Amino acid sequence: MEPKRYREPVEVTFTFPPSAAQDVGYASVTVRELTPSMEARALARANNDGAMMMQEMVKECLVRGVRLDGSTLTASIADNSADQLMSELGPKGRTLVLAAYNKVNQPPKEDMDGFLKSASASVG
C-alpha cells in the first residue's frame, strides 16, 4: 500500500476586467483551494448557518488582492484582513470573488452530473 501524497493548495489569480476594476478598486484577487482544515474552520465560524457558511468559505480562500495603485492587501482570517478585503471590494467585487471561489473549489457541472449518474444502490 502506497502512502498518501499531499500537495499544497493551488492558488489562482483572477484579474478584474477594466470596468469592474474601477468599480471595486482592485486590479486582481488571488484565491486558493481549501484544505479540509480550512473548510472545517469556516464551517465552525458559520455556526451551521448556510448563508454564513458560504461567506466564511470565500473569506478562507482569499490569499491577496492587488489594488489599482499597485499596493497589496494580504488576506488572513487571523487579523481580519480577509474581512477588510471583502469590504473594500464592495458588492460587485464580492460577487466576482464568490464566482472565483466556485471556479477553484467546486467541480464543473459535467463532473457533478457524471458522478451522480454513476450511483449504484444495493441492499444488504
Residue frames as a rotation matrix with the C-alpha (Angstrom) as fourth column:
MET 1
0.583 0.812 0.000 0.00
0.812 -0.583 0.000 0.00
0.000 0.000 -1.000 0.00
GLU 2
-0.323 -0.709 0.627 1.44
0.682 -0.634 -0.365 3.36
0.657 0.310 0.688 -1.03
PRO 3
-0.506 0.122 -0.854 1.45
0.698 -0.523 -0.489 6.26
-0.506 -0.844 0.180 1.42
LYS 4
0.633 0.759 0.150 -0.95
0.738 -0.533 -0.414 9.11
-0.234 0.373 -0.898 0.74
ARG 5
-0.569 -0.770 0.290 0.54
0.821 -0.554 0.141 12.02
0.052 0.318 0.947 -1.14
TYR 6
0.488 0.681 -0.546 -0.48
0.704 -0.677 -0.215 15.56
-0.516 -0.279 -0.810 -0.32
ARG 7
-0.338 -0.561 0.755 0.14
0.848 -0.530 -0.015 18.74
0.409 0.635 0.655 -2.25
GLU 8
-0.807 0.032 -0.590 -0.06
0.285 -0.853 -0.437 22.39
-0.517 -0.521 0.679 -1.37
PRO 9
0.281 0.959 0.028 -3.36
0.572 -0.144 -0.807 24.09
-0.770 0.243 -0.590 -2.27
VAL 10
-0.351 -0.309 0.884 -3.35
0.923 -0.275 0.270 25.64
0.159 0.910 0.382 -5.73
GLU 11
-0.164 0.264 -0.951 -3.54
0.314 -0.900 -0.303 29.44
-0.935 -0.348 0.064 -5.81
VAL 12
-0.181 0.215 0.960 -5.28
0.981 -0.023 0.190 31.12
0.063 0.976 -0.207 -8.76
THR 13
-0.651 -0.075 -0.756 -5.15
0.225 -0.969 -0.098 34.84
-0.725 -0.234 0.648 -9.58
PHE 14
0.120 0.773 0.624 -8.15
0.987 -0.023 -0.161 36.45
-0.110 0.635 -0.765 -11.26
THR 15
-0.902 -0.414 -0.122 -7.82
0.382 -0.897 0.221 39.85
-0.201 0.153 0.968 -12.97
PHE 16
0.019 0.939 -0.342 -10.80
0.451 -0.313 -0.835 42.18
-0.892 -0.139 -0.430 -12.85
PRO 17
0.049 0.075 0.996 -11.92
0.976 -0.213 -0.032 43.49
0.210 0.974 -0.084 -16.25
PRO 18
-0.806 -0.500 0.317 -11.18
0.447 -0.865 -0.228 47.25
0.389 -0.042 0.920 -16.56
SER 19
-0.183 0.807 0.561 -14.79
-0.281 -0.590 0.757 48.32
0.942 -0.019 0.335 -15.97
ALA 20
0.722 0.427 -0.544 -15.10
0.330 0.479 0.813 46.14
0.608 -0.767 0.205 -12.87
ALA 21
-0.171 -0.880 -0.443 -11.65
0.926 0.010 -0.378 47.15
0.337 -0.475 0.813 -11.61
GLN 22
-0.694 -0.039 0.719 -12.76
-0.002 -0.998 -0.056 50.79
0.720 -0.040 0.693 -11.50
ASP 23
0.338 0.918 0.210 -15.86
-0.354 -0.083 0.932 49.83
0.872 -0.389 0.296 -9.51
VAL 24
0.854 0.054 -0.518 -14.05
0.363 0.652 0.666 47.60
0.373 -0.756 0.537 -6.99
GLY 25
0.768 -0.588 0.252 -10.74
-0.639 -0.726 0.254 49.48
0.033 -0.356 -0.934 -6.73
TYR 26
0.179 -0.692 0.699 -8.70
-0.294 0.641 0.709 46.31
-0.939 -0.333 -0.089 -7.27
ALA 27
-0.117 -0.330 -0.937 -6.76
-0.992 0.002 0.123 45.01
-0.039 0.944 -0.328 -10.27
SER 28
-0.140 0.015 -0.990 -6.75
-0.329 0.943 0.061 41.36
0.934 0.334 -0.127 -9.19
VAL 29
0.321 0.206 0.924 -7.51
-0.938 0.204 0.280 38.92
-0.131 -0.957 0.259 -6.42
THR 30
-0.498 -0.524 -0.691 -5.87
-0.540 0.811 -0.225 35.58
0.678 0.262 -0.687 -5.63
VAL 31
0.461 0.660 0.593 -7.82
-0.887 0.370 0.278 32.67
-0.036 -0.654 0.756 -4.15
ARG 32
-0.680 -0.726 -0.099 -6.76
-0.721 0.687 -0.087 29.16
0.131 0.012 -0.991 -3.15
GLU 33
-0.022 0.568 -0.823 -8.17
-0.074 0.820 0.568 25.69
0.997 0.073 0.024 -2.97
LEU 34
0.283 0.182 0.942 -9.42
-0.924 -0.211 0.319 24.95
0.257 -0.960 0.109 0.51
THR 35
-0.751 -0.491 -0.442 -7.91
-0.277 0.841 -0.464 22.18
0.599 -0.226 -0.768 2.57
PRO 36
-0.003 0.775 -0.632 -10.16
0.534 0.535 0.654 20.07
0.845 -0.336 -0.416 4.82
SER 37
-0.332 -0.152 -0.931 -8.96
0.932 -0.206 -0.299 22.01
-0.146 -0.967 0.210 7.88
MET 38
-0.998 0.021 -0.055 -9.74
-0.032 -0.978 0.206 25.35
-0.050 0.207 0.977 6.19
GLU 39
-0.396 0.911 -0.113 -13.24
-0.104 0.078 0.992 24.10
0.912 0.404 0.064 5.38
ALA 40
-0.020 0.363 -0.932 -13.70
0.853 0.493 0.174 22.93
0.522 -0.791 -0.319 8.98
ARG 41
-0.738 -0.297 -0.605 -12.66
0.595 -0.710 -0.376 26.34
-0.318 -0.638 0.701 10.36
ALA 42
-0.894 0.443 0.068 -15.07
-0.313 -0.726 0.612 28.12
0.321 0.526 0.788 8.01
LEU 43
-0.140 0.874 -0.466 -17.91
0.217 0.486 0.847 25.78
0.966 0.018 -0.258 9.00
ALA 44
-0.250 -0.006 -0.968 -17.20
0.959 0.134 -0.248 26.34
0.131 -0.991 -0.028 12.69
ARG 45
-0.938 -0.131 -0.320 -17.29
0.190 -0.969 -0.160 30.13
-0.289 -0.211 0.934 12.27
ALA 46
-0.723 0.691 -0.012 -20.61
-0.303 -0.301 0.904 29.87
0.621 0.657 0.427 10.37
ASN 47
-0.803 0.395 0.447 -22.37
-0.410 0.179 -0.894 28.12
-0.433 -0.901 0.018 13.30
ASN 48
-0.643 0.514 0.567 -24.46
0.591 0.805 -0.059 25.92
-0.487 0.297 -0.821 10.95
ASP 49
0.309 0.687 -0.657 -25.86
-0.064 -0.675 -0.735 28.96
-0.949 0.269 -0.164 9.10
GLY 50
0.343 -0.133 0.930 -25.88
0.809 0.545 -0.220 28.14
-0.478 0.827 0.295 5.37
ALA 51
0.893 0.012 0.451 -25.57
0.288 -0.784 -0.550 31.74
0.347 0.621 -0.703 4.15
MET 52
0.717 -0.666 0.206 -22.75
-0.638 -0.509 0.578 32.46
-0.280 -0.545 -0.790 6.59
MET 53
0.443 -0.560 0.700 -21.03
0.253 0.827 0.502 29.22
-0.860 -0.046 0.508 5.60
MET 54
0.595 -0.205 0.777 -20.54
0.797 0.029 -0.603 30.40
0.101 0.978 0.181 2.01
GLN 55
0.860 -0.282 0.425 -19.22
-0.248 -0.959 -0.136 33.78
0.446 0.012 -0.895 3.14
GLU 56
0.610 -0.643 0.462 -16.78
-0.538 0.092 0.838 32.10
-0.581 -0.760 -0.290 5.52
MET 57
0.475 -0.428 0.769 -15.58
0.618 0.784 0.055 29.67
-0.626 0.449 0.637 2.84
VAL 58
0.729 -0.184 0.659 -14.94
0.500 -0.515 -0.696 32.59
0.467 0.837 -0.284 0.46
LYS 59
0.789 -0.460 0.407 -13.03
-0.591 -0.750 0.299 34.53
0.168 -0.476 -0.863 3.14
GLU 60
0.568 -0.572 0.592 -11.00
-0.145 0.638 0.756 31.42
-0.810 -0.515 0.280 3.96
CYS 61
0.523 -0.347 0.778 -9.94
0.792 0.534 -0.294 31.02
-0.314 0.771 0.555 0.32
LEU 62
0.972 -0.137 0.193 -8.69
-0.038 -0.896 -0.443 34.60
0.234 0.423 -0.876 -0.06
VAL 63
0.294 -0.943 -0.158 -4.93
0.956 0.292 0.036 34.98
0.012 -0.161 0.987 -0.43
ARG 64
-0.532 -0.491 -0.690 -4.42
0.478 -0.846 0.234 38.57
-0.699 -0.206 0.685 -1.54
GLY 65
0.674 0.635 0.378 -5.79
0.701 -0.387 -0.599 41.47
-0.234 0.669 -0.705 -3.51
VAL 66
-0.567 -0.823 0.047 -3.81
0.778 -0.516 0.359 43.95
-0.270 0.240 0.932 -5.59
ARG 67
0.295 0.677 -0.674 -5.25
0.416 -0.726 -0.547 47.46
-0.860 -0.119 -0.496 -5.56
LEU 68
0.844 0.104 0.527 -5.31
0.532 -0.295 -0.794 49.71
0.073 0.950 -0.304 -8.62
ASP 69
0.802 -0.584 0.125 -2.43
-0.592 -0.805 0.032 51.74
0.082 -0.100 -0.992 -7.12
GLY 70
0.188 -0.749 -0.635 -0.31
-0.363 0.548 -0.754 48.56
0.913 0.372 -0.169 -7.02
SER 71
-0.483 -0.330 0.811 -0.42
-0.869 0.066 -0.491 48.05
0.109 -0.941 -0.319 -3.25
THR 72
-0.378 0.262 -0.888 -1.19
-0.080 0.946 0.314 44.56
0.922 0.190 -0.336 -1.99
LEU 73
0.001 0.422 0.906 -3.53
-0.998 -0.060 0.029 43.50
0.067 -0.904 0.421 0.81
THR 74
-0.752 -0.267 -0.603 -2.64
-0.221 0.964 -0.151 40.02
0.621 0.020 -0.783 2.04
ALA 75
0.167 0.954 0.247 -5.78
-0.734 -0.047 0.678 38.37
0.658 -0.295 0.693 3.38
SER 76
-0.809 -0.340 -0.479 -5.95
0.067 0.757 -0.650 36.44
0.583 -0.558 -0.590 6.64
ILE 77
0.324 0.916 -0.236 -8.77
0.323 0.128 0.938 35.37
0.889 -0.380 -0.254 8.91
ALA 78
0.004 -0.405 -0.914 -6.48
0.971 0.219 -0.093 35.81
0.238 -0.888 0.394 11.94
ASP 79
-0.728 -0.383 -0.569 -6.11
0.547 -0.825 -0.144 39.59
-0.414 -0.416 0.810 11.66
ASN 80
0.196 0.953 -0.232 -9.43
0.431 -0.296 -0.853 40.44
-0.881 0.067 -0.469 9.95
SER 81
-0.559 -0.436 -0.705 -7.66
-0.407 -0.596 0.692 41.45
-0.722 0.674 0.156 6.72
ALA 82
-0.861 0.359 0.360 -9.90
0.508 0.612 0.606 39.00
-0.003 0.705 -0.710 4.83
ASP 83
0.155 0.939 -0.307 -12.92
0.897 -0.264 -0.354 40.98
-0.414 -0.220 -0.883 6.10
GLN 84
-0.017 -0.248 -0.969 -11.16
-0.048 -0.968 0.248 44.22
-0.999 0.050 0.004 5.14
LEU 85
-0.930 -0.363 -0.053 -10.56
-0.089 0.083 0.993 42.94
-0.356 0.928 -0.110 1.60
MET 86
-0.509 0.812 0.284 -14.17
0.859 0.459 0.227 41.78
0.054 0.360 -0.932 1.22
SER 87
0.284 0.610 -0.740 -15.39
0.648 -0.691 -0.321 45.15
-0.707 -0.388 -0.591 2.50
GLU 88
-0.312 -0.506 -0.805 -13.13
-0.234 -0.780 0.581 47.13
-0.921 0.369 0.125 0.17
LEU 89
-0.931 -0.067 0.360 -14.25
0.296 0.438 0.849 45.08
-0.215 0.896 -0.388 -2.85
GLY 90
-0.541 0.808 -0.234 -17.87
-0.763 -0.588 -0.267 46.12
-0.353 0.034 0.935 -2.39
PRO 91
0.231 0.762 0.605 -20.88
-0.402 0.641 -0.655 44.09
-0.886 -0.092 0.454 -3.54
LYS 92
0.828 0.053 -0.558 -19.79
-0.556 0.193 -0.808 43.74
0.065 0.980 0.190 -7.18
GLY 93
-0.145 -0.975 -0.170 -16.30
-0.853 0.211 -0.477 42.63
0.501 0.076 -0.862 -6.19
ARG 94
-0.454 0.032 0.891 -17.65
-0.687 0.623 -0.373 40.18
-0.567 -0.781 -0.261 -3.62
THR 95
0.665 0.736 0.129 -19.90
-0.436 0.522 -0.733 38.62
-0.607 0.431 0.668 -6.27
LEU 96
0.605 -0.518 -0.605 -16.91
-0.618 0.175 -0.767 38.17
0.503 0.838 -0.214 -8.58
VAL 97
-0.482 -0.793 0.373 -14.81
-0.852 0.325 -0.410 36.69
0.204 -0.515 -0.832 -5.75
LEU 98
0.053 0.590 0.806 -17.64
-0.583 0.674 -0.455 34.23
-0.811 -0.446 0.379 -4.99
ALA 99
0.912 0.249 -0.327 -17.52
-0.405 0.414 -0.815 33.17
-0.067 0.875 0.479 -8.65
ALA 100
0.082 -0.964 -0.253 -13.72
-0.767 0.101 -0.633 32.75
0.636 0.246 -0.731 -8.34
TYR 101
-0.404 -0.145 0.903 -14.19
-0.815 0.504 -0.284 30.62
-0.414 -0.851 -0.322 -5.20
ASN 102
0.548 0.721 0.424 -16.65
-0.409 0.673 -0.616 28.40
-0.730 0.164 0.663 -7.08
LYS 103
0.752 -0.313 -0.581 -14.35
-0.563 0.154 -0.812 28.09
0.343 0.937 -0.060 -10.11
VAL 104
-0.251 -0.968 0.018 -11.41
-0.779 0.191 -0.597 26.96
0.575 -0.164 -0.802 -7.94
ASN 105
-0.776 -0.136 0.616 -13.22
-0.599 0.464 -0.652 24.87
-0.197 -0.875 -0.442 -5.30
GLN 106
0.148 0.901 0.408 -16.29
-0.480 0.426 -0.767 23.39
-0.865 -0.082 0.495 -6.99
PRO 107
-0.594 -0.336 0.731 -16.42
0.390 0.674 0.627 20.70
-0.703 0.658 -0.270 -9.70
PRO 108
-0.849 0.325 -0.417 -17.81
-0.529 -0.523 0.668 21.60
-0.001 0.788 0.616 -13.13
LYS 109
0.051 0.982 0.184 -21.47
-0.903 0.124 -0.412 20.72
-0.427 -0.145 0.892 -13.72
GLU 110
0.371 0.062 -0.926 -20.49
-0.702 0.672 -0.236 17.93
0.608 0.738 0.293 -16.13
ASP 111
-0.661 -0.676 -0.326 -18.33
-0.248 0.607 -0.755 16.26
0.708 -0.418 -0.568 -13.47
MET 112
-0.711 0.472 0.520 -21.07
-0.604 -0.033 -0.796 16.62
-0.359 -0.881 0.309 -10.86
ASP 113
0.319 0.892 -0.320 -23.69
-0.935 0.242 -0.258 15.19
-0.152 0.382 0.912 -13.20
GLY 114
0.129 -0.354 -0.926 -21.45
-0.524 0.768 -0.367 12.27
0.842 0.533 -0.086 -14.24
PHE 115
-0.871 -0.476 0.122 -20.57
-0.320 0.360 -0.877 11.49
0.373 -0.803 -0.466 -10.64
LEU 116
-0.454 0.772 0.445 -24.20
-0.707 -0.008 -0.707 11.50
-0.543 -0.636 0.549 -9.51
LYS 117
0.432 0.618 -0.657 -25.33
-0.893 0.396 -0.215 9.42
0.127 0.679 0.723 -12.51
SER 118
-0.304 -0.664 -0.683 -22.75
-0.516 0.718 -0.467 6.77
0.800 0.211 -0.561 -11.59
ALA 119
-0.394 0.165 0.904 -24.57
-0.901 0.125 -0.416 5.88
-0.182 -0.978 0.100 -8.36
SER 120
-0.248 0.371 -0.895 -25.46
-0.252 0.867 0.429 2.24
0.935 0.332 -0.121 -7.84
ALA 121
-0.004 0.377 0.926 -27.57
-0.989 -0.135 0.051 1.09
0.145 -0.916 0.373 -4.93
SER 122
-0.400 -0.054 -0.915 -27.57
-0.063 0.998 -0.031 -2.19
0.914 0.045 -0.403 -3.09
VAL 123
0.431 0.568 0.701 -29.38
-0.819 -0.079 0.568 -3.66
0.378 -0.819 0.432 -0.13
GLY 124
0.919 -0.002 0.394 -27.79
-0.255 0.759 0.599 -5.95
-0.300 -0.651 0.697 2.42
